[in-house]
Amino acid sequence: MTGTPDEIPTPTRTPTAAFAPGGSRRHRRARGGRAGARRALVLAMAVPVASATLAGTSAFAADKAPAAARGVSAGVLDAADARLVENLNARVADARLGTNVSGVVLDADSDTPLWDHNGSTTLMPASNAKLATATTALTLLGARHEFTTKVVYGDGTLTLVGGGDRTLSGDDVAEMAKTAVDGLKAAGLSSVKVRVDDSLFAEPSLAEGWNEGYYPTEVAPVRSLVVDGAAVDDTAIDAGKVFAEKLAELGVTVDGDVARRTAQDSDVPVAQHKSAPLSDIVRTMLKTSDNNIAETLLRMSAVELGRPATFEGGAALVRQVLSSYGISLDNFVMHDGSGLSRADRIPAATLAQLLDAVTESPALGSILDGLPVAGEAGASLGPEWGRFDDPNSQCAVGKVRAKTGTLTGAIALSGVTRTDDGDWRIFSFIENDSTAAPGDIKDAMDGLAATVNGCWA
């Protein structure tokens, strides 16, 4: 359904052990009055890492000239921008896009709207919803946050405890197993039961707008424990079986089948693995449009604030975080973290505002870094997906960074680009219900983004 692959990297392994059987980028301009101070106050009350999000100057902003120096002001367009508007008006009329299409283009320096075509219309955003999920996770958890998977021991049982690391690999589990076995042998133990604890999240459920056909190919049931991105219904039990196999390979007898158990306070920590920083995980999630990472980040955001680790708990935090950045929530409806829900609705204007906030917040820099680049192999705008490969868009290869979105009946593209004159532009385009072939729709979308960059054939 997403049209993009699931690619999960192997994070750096940093296992630790303590085995004792039986023991206990831009600065945002204030938009009227005290808007900047008010937003900072809301963030300080609602978000743990607010100060980091608002502080500093991003690399994206460093190359930008002041808006006044370029002669851009609200309601007044220079010749180049007037030509851009004319070209966009022509290209948005492309029959391949159908009649239910919207788009917004902003001048990134001055936040000035340059072009708006039904920008407030509520449409299915598909995977462009991941931009909101990434913003929420980075804001609440921080770019350096790491997810910890643990092994604990108690009453003859090793329990693998999930910590929301969707990038955990078999090699990581093998390292934890080795550390655990070293402890077992030092204690004179040669057999053990294996249990898994995935109680960090609520029981898996379907988001509004999902159907059971999504499991497990488009997205696995969302659990806090998974190994090698397994596309199975019960990723926690699967992870436990991998752990048990690693123990057996090291000479430990595993008694019985893997089952669930909630770790106890009296259990002794045996080993742990920390994921790569959240910033790296966000980059991977956006580059490859990984639904599973997105849904896990939605829940981990809720966990951080003590909210229910559910679709609803996470989505409520998305609204709170976006609002704290001053992003409009008019016509905004979000039921999941990945954008798979056909009940999600996000206007192009809101996505453009979100990207505007991203360019102005150094702590959100990994979102910009994670946007696929036109023509970038291995990402969702790569040549293997037929993107930016026709005469109307080829000139923008390497110059457009944008998040893709693809569902049946919905295609979106939102990102940033820099014109030949050095001007940064933010854009968002969404179409719903076109009857053209998906590849043709994407070509037309790529043409719109290329036009923002300055291409016109």
WOVEN-V593332 format. One record per residue. N is the residue number from 1. SS is DSSP state (hx for helix, st for strand, lp for the rest). PHI is phi in whole degrees, -180 to 180 (NA if undefined). OMEGA is omega as a letter, one per 30 degrees, with the letter a starting at -180 (999 if undefined). Layout:
n: (N,N)
ss: (SS,SS)
phi: (PHI,PHI)
omega: (OMEGA,OMEGA)
This chain:
n: (1,2,3,4,5,6,7,8,9,10,11,12,13,14,15,16,17,18,19,20,21,22,23,24,25,26,27,28,29,30,31,32,33,34,35,36,37,38,39,40,41,42,43,44,45,46,47,48,49,50,51,52,53,54,55,56,57,58,59,60,61,62,63,64,65,66,67,68,69,70,71,72,73,74,75,76,77,78,79,80,81,82,83,84,85,86,87,88,89,90,91,92,93,94,95,96,97,98,99,100,101,102,103,104,105,106,107,108,109,110,111,112,113,114,115,116,117,118,119,120,121,122,123,124,125,126,127,128,129,130,131,132,133,134,135,136,137,138,139,140,141,142,143,144,145,146,147,148,149,150,151,152,153,154,155,156,157,158,159,160,161,162,163,164,165,166,167,168,169,170,171,172,173,174,175,176,177,178,179,180,181,182,183,184,185,186,187,188,189,190,191,192,193,194,195,196,197,198,199,200,201,202,203,204,205,206,207,208,209,210,211,212,213,214,215,216,217,218,219,220,221,222,223,224,225,226,227,228,229,230,231,232,233,234,235,236,237,238,239,240,241,242,243,244,245,246,247,248,249,250,251,252,253,254,255,256,257,258,259,260,261,262,263,264,265,266,267,268,269,270,271,272,273,274,275,276,277,278,279,280,281,282,283,284,285,286,287,288,289,290,291,292,293,294,295,296,297,298,299,300,301,302,303,304,305,306,307,308,309,310,311,312,313,314,315,316,317,318,319,320,321,322,323,324,325,326,327,328,329,330,331,332,333,334,335,336,337,338,339,340,341,342,343,344,345,346,347,348,349,350,351,352,353,354,355,356,357,358,359,360,361,362,363,364,365,366,367,368,369,370,371,372,373,374,375,376,377,378,379,380,381,382,383,384,385,386,387,388,389,390,391,392,393,394,395,396,397,398,399,400,401,402,403,404,405,406,407,408,409,410,411,412,413,414,415,416,417,418,419,420,421,422,423,424,425,426,427,428,429,430,431,432,433,434,435,436,437,438,439,440,441,442,443,444,445,446,447,448,449,450,451,452,453,454,455,456,457)
ss: (lp,lp,lp,lp,lp,lp,lp,lp,lp,lp,lp,lp,lp,lp,lp,st,lp,lp,lp,lp,lp,lp,lp,lp,lp,lp,lp,lp,lp,lp,lp,lp,lp,lp,hx,hx,hx,hx,hx,hx,hx,hx,hx,hx,hx,hx,lp,lp,lp,hx,hx,hx,hx,hx,lp,lp,lp,lp,hx,hx,hx,hx,lp,lp,lp,lp,hx,hx,hx,hx,lp,lp,st,lp,lp,st,lp,lp,hx,hx,hx,hx,hx,hx,hx,hx,hx,hx,hx,hx,hx,lp,lp,lp,hx,hx,hx,lp,lp,lp,st,st,st,st,st,st,st,lp,lp,lp,lp,st,st,st,st,st,st,lp,lp,lp,lp,lp,lp,lp,lp,hx,hx,hx,hx,hx,hx,hx,hx,hx,hx,hx,hx,hx,hx,hx,hx,lp,lp,lp,lp,lp,lp,st,st,st,st,st,st,st,lp,lp,st,st,st,st,st,lp,lp,lp,lp,lp,lp,lp,lp,hx,hx,hx,hx,hx,hx,hx,hx,hx,hx,hx,hx,hx,hx,hx,hx,hx,lp,lp,lp,lp,st,st,st,st,st,st,st,lp,lp,lp,lp,lp,lp,lp,lp,lp,lp,lp,lp,lp,lp,hx,hx,hx,lp,lp,lp,lp,lp,lp,lp,lp,lp,lp,lp,lp,lp,lp,lp,lp,lp,lp,lp,lp,hx,hx,hx,hx,hx,hx,hx,hx,hx,hx,hx,hx,hx,hx,hx,lp,lp,lp,st,st,lp,lp,lp,lp,st,st,lp,lp,lp,lp,lp,lp,lp,st,st,st,st,st,st,st,lp,lp,lp,hx,hx,hx,hx,hx,hx,hx,hx,hx,hx,hx,lp,lp,hx,hx,hx,hx,hx,hx,hx,hx,hx,hx,hx,hx,hx,hx,lp,lp,lp,lp,lp,lp,hx,hx,hx,hx,hx,hx,hx,hx,hx,hx,hx,hx,hx,hx,lp,lp,lp,lp,lp,lp,lp,lp,st,lp,lp,lp,lp,lp,lp,lp,lp,lp,lp,lp,st,lp,lp,hx,hx,hx,hx,hx,hx,hx,hx,hx,hx,hx,hx,lp,lp,hx,hx,hx,hx,hx,hx,hx,hx,hx,lp,st,st,lp,lp,lp,lp,lp,lp,lp,lp,lp,hx,hx,hx,lp,lp,lp,lp,lp,lp,lp,lp,hx,hx,hx,lp,lp,lp,st,st,st,st,st,st,st,st,lp,lp,st,st,st,st,st,st,st,st,st,lp,lp,lp,lp,lp,st,st,st,st,st,st,st,st,st,lp,lp,lp,lp,lp,hx,hx,hx,hx,hx,hx,hx,hx,hx,hx,hx,hx,hx,hx,hx,hx,lp,lp,lp,lp)
phi: (NA,-82,73,-132,-80,-97,-127,-114,-81,-89,-76,-66,-94,-138,-72,-133,-149,-156,-98,-152,-53,84,-82,-75,NA,-160,-76,-74,-77,-64,-99,98,58,-107,-59,-63,-66,-66,-65,-61,-66,-61,-64,-61,-81,-103,-128,-61,-107,-58,-61,-69,-66,-92,-93,87,-123,-81,-65,-58,-80,-61,-88,-91,-84,-56,-59,-61,-69,-103,75,-98,-145,-56,82,-125,-114,-76,-61,-65,-71,-63,-67,-58,-61,-61,-68,-65,-60,-71,-75,-70,-82,-54,-60,-64,-82,72,-104,-106,-130,-137,-166,-140,-128,-116,-76,-73,-79,-104,64,-79,-67,-99,-155,-143,-122,55,-64,-94,-65,-86,-136,-66,-91,51,-73,-64,-62,-62,-63,-70,-64,-63,-61,-65,-64,-66,-68,-83,-99,94,-63,-93,-62,-121,-98,-111,-103,-124,-120,-125,-123,-170,55,73,-130,-98,-115,-89,-107,-73,-126,81,-92,-80,-108,-59,-112,-60,-64,-63,-64,-61,-64,-66,-63,-61,-63,-65,-65,-57,-69,-61,-65,-63,-92,77,-105,-126,-140,-162,-88,-120,-130,-125,-125,-116,-77,-62,-106,-66,-55,-57,-148,-95,-71,-59,93,-98,-136,-63,-66,-71,-85,-101,-77,-78,-159,-83,-52,-78,-127,-86,-138,-157,-123,57,57,-55,-92,-133,-71,-121,-69,-71,-63,-60,-64,-62,-66,-62,-62,-62,-64,-66,-63,-63,-62,-97,92,-100,-82,-99,-85,74,-87,-70,-142,-90,-160,-87,-59,-106,-60,-80,-66,-97,-62,-115,-157,-153,-133,-105,-73,-62,-59,-55,-57,-67,-67,-62,-58,-62,-58,-76,-58,-106,54,-81,-65,-67,-63,-60,-67,-67,-65,-61,-72,-67,-63,-67,-58,-59,-100,70,-93,-59,-83,-130,-55,-67,-64,-70,-63,-64,-70,-58,-62,-63,-68,-61,-61,-66,-87,81,-85,-65,-109,-61,62,-95,-136,-139,-113,-151,-100,-100,88,-69,-67,-79,-97,-67,-143,-140,-69,-59,-62,-69,-64,-65,-62,-61,-65,-61,-63,-62,-68,-103,-125,-55,-67,-102,-59,-69,-69,-61,-62,-84,-63,-57,-100,-54,87,-82,-63,87,-116,-76,-108,-78,-63,-66,-106,69,-100,52,-125,-117,-59,-80,-135,-59,-69,-98,-59,81,-115,-116,-118,-157,-89,-85,-155,-143,-133,-60,86,-154,-135,-137,-154,-134,-176,-135,-156,-119,-75,-63,-83,89,-88,-86,-126,-111,-141,-147,-129,-137,-128,-128,76,-65,-96,-73,-64,-53,-63,-69,-63,-64,-60,-66,-62,-60,-64,-64,-64,-64,-63,-61,-69,120,-77,-154,-111)
omega: (a,a,l,a,l,l,a,a,l,a,l,a,l,a,l,a,l,a,l,a,l,a,l,999,l,l,l,l,l,a,l,l,a,a,a,l,a,l,l,l,l,l,a,l,a,a,a,a,a,a,l,a,a,a,l,l,a,l,l,a,a,a,a,l,l,a,a,a,a,l,l,l,a,l,a,l,l,a,a,a,l,l,l,l,l,a,l,l,l,a,a,l,l,a,a,a,a,a,a,a,l,l,l,l,l,l,a,a,a,a,a,l,l,a,l,l,a,a,a,l,a,a,l,a,a,a,l,l,l,l,l,l,a,l,a,a,l,a,a,a,a,a,a,a,l,l,a,l,a,l,l,a,l,l,l,a,l,a,l,a,a,l,l,l,a,a,a,a,l,l,l,l,l,l,l,l,l,l,l,a,l,l,l,a,l,l,l,a,a,l,a,l,l,l,l,l,l,a,a,l,l,l,l,l,l,l,l,a,l,l,a,l,l,a,f,a,l,l,l,l,a,l,a,a,l,l,l,l,a,l,a,a,a,a,a,l,l,l,l,l,l,l,l,l,l,l,a,l,a,l,l,l,l,a,l,a,l,l,a,l,l,a,a,l,a,l,a,l,a,a,l,l,l,a,l,l,l,a,l,a,l,l,l,a,a,a,a,a,a,a,a,l,a,a,l,l,l,a,l,l,l,l,a,a,l,l,l,a,a,l,a,l,l,a,l,l,l,l,a,a,a,l,a,l,a,a,a,l,l,l,a,l,a,a,a,a,a,a,l,a,l,l,l,l,l,l,l,a,l,l,l,l,l,l,l,l,l,a,a,a,l,a,l,a,a,l,l,l,a,l,l,l,l,l,a,l,l,l,a,l,a,a,l,l,l,a,l,a,l,a,a,a,a,a,l,l,a,a,a,l,a,l,l,l,a,l,l,l,l,l,a,l,a,a,a,l,l,a,l,l,l,a,l,l,l,a,l,l,l,l,l,l,l,l,l,l,a,l,l,l,a,l,l,l,l,l,l,a,l,l,l,l,l,l,l,a,999)
